[in-house]
Amino acid sequence: MSAQPEVSDVTLEAARKQKIHNLKLKTACLENEELIQELHVSDWSENQRQKLRGAHDKANELLVSVEVGTRWNLTEAYDLAKLMRVCGLEMSQRELYKPEDKAQFMDIISVKKVLQDLKQNRNKTRVVSFTQMIDNSIAKVEKVEEELRRSQLDASQLAQVPSRTLKQIEDIMNVTLIQSALASTDDQIKTQLAQLEKTNEIQNTAMHDGEMQVAEEQMWTKIQLQEHLIELIKDKFRLIQKCEDENAPFKKIYDVQKAANQETSQMKDGKRRLKQRCETDLKHIHDAIQKADLEDAEAMKRYAASKEKSERFVKENVEKQEECWNKIQDLERQLQKLGTERFEEVKRRIEEIDREEKRRVEYAQFLEVASQHKKLLELTVYNCDLAIRCIGIIEELVAEGCSAIKARYDKTNQELADLRLNVHQEYLEAFRRLYKTLGQLVYKKEKRLEDIDRQIRTTHIQLEFAIETFDPNAKKFSDTKKELYKLRAQVEEEMEMLKDKMAQALEAFGPTEDALLQAGIEFVHPAEEVEDNNLGRRSKMVEYRAHMAKQEEVKIAAEREELKRVKAIQSQQYRGKPVQQIE
């Protein structure tokens, strides 16, 4: 409970003067009564009787002056502490809103400024999806501001409720746009594909012209381009993952909404409790006022009855004095007694007048204090209702903001999932091209290795024949054999390197293969295609060799027939002639 305001020196001085004034009135009245008593014992004469009547008239006038002039309104008879004690009030003034209190809503204006700044966000593509929500939020905040301007509320705590939600909205608006992030990589991939297409054309032309060295160089170039293409696609995966990481914090947006709802619920509960306490005190004050009105009416009734009784008594007293004057000699003692009784009665009446005036002042001050406190309680109830409405509006703002964030989060995740699947399909095509190219080159290197082995065996046989006959060409065959071994080692090294590249590419393709299978996308594995292509080439080569072997057999058979024919002719030509022996 707040301390009662100190009584000023001016008020104390006025109360002191009023007290002196009241004392003078009572003293004058009592002095006159003493004079009446003295007159009772004075000489009994007609003159004395007239004086006594004059004194009675003056006494009546002075008594009326006491009734009219007695004031106790400057004395502190009823204050807030007594009101709270008597009425059993719970709310102290420091807990109540006062008319001079100013509403604190600058933080709400700051919230509106934040929303307006969000509307001017540099990421225009994201602003579009949040424009409706931001406009609704600004309208709600303006409504709260309008309500607060008619209140004495402090909205600082309320303004803190949507701060986390607004920060989340700002953050999600600044999340990297995956399409923009992938644009540069997609352009590079297109460039790589164009270069691959050009390399394929050069390779096909070289193979058609029999330029095997140029064709092999182009295949190596294709491998480098395809490896770079694989890295670019991996970059797309990294960009998608980065975007997913940026988007991940918004998954728990409903936790933010739950925390905000808890804060607003606590604030609402606090205002409801304050309102309930105020309404309870208002009821107590209302009951106290009704009770005070009844007591005041009864007291005034009692005072009126007492005054009427006193007036009758004074009147009767005067009448009896008149009778006493008629019987003055016989009733002297009775007259003195009656004078004394009158003095006591006047004294009692003066005290009663004093008490009645004090009671009326206390009653008036009670009404004034109760009225002031009642106004404060009613104002506090009004502010509680207004605060609850404002809190509800802020709750709607937070809920709408969180729903917008959740929708954006779900949509972004779906877009990323679809884009990731497309990139996996793109990676499949790039891997197929690379793996088939590597498989083709490995196949050619294997065939080249077989050819070198045949050349080595042939050269070795030629070398053995040359050594057997001391042929000078043995040195040439030996050097050729060494060169063939070096060439074989080089080709074998290249083939191992190509196989390593195939293994690495196949291992890197594993996540994409799993993702495509999980998505239910059917495809022919590039490894199977490579095997089928190799088998096709081998079958074709076997057919070519069989065809060539068949032609060779026909040629040999024809040559044999020619030899037989020549021998037959020779045998007929030289028949009967001795054949010279060739030495």
Secondary structure by P-SEA (a helix, b strand, c coil): ccccccccaaaaaaaaaaaaaaaaaaaaaaaaaaaaaaaaaccccaaaaaaaaaaaaaaaaaaaaaaacccccccccccaaaaaaaaccccccccccccccccccaaaaaaaaaaaaaaaccaaaaaaaaaaaaaaaaaaaaaaaaaaaacccccccccccaaaaaaaaaaaaacccccccaaaaaaaaaaaaaaaaaaaaaaaaaaaacaaaaaaaaaaaaaaaaaaaaaaaaaaaaaaaaaaaaaccccaaaaaaaaaaaaaaaaaaaaaaaaaaaaaaaaaaaaaaaaaaaaaaaaaaaaaaaaaaaaaaaaaaaaaaaaaaacccccaaaaaaaaaaaaaaaaaaaaaaaaaaaaaaaaaaaaaaaaaaaaaaaaaaaaaaaaaaaaaaaaaaaaaaaaaaaaaaaaaaaaaaaaaaaaaaaaaaaaaaaaaaaaaaaaaaaaaaaaaaaaaaaaaaaaaaaaaacccaaaaaaaaaaaaaaaaaaaaaaaaaaaaaaaaaaaaaaaaaaaaaaaccccccaaaaaaaaaaaaaaaaaaaaaaaaaaaaaaaaaaaaaaaaaaaaaaaaaccccccccc
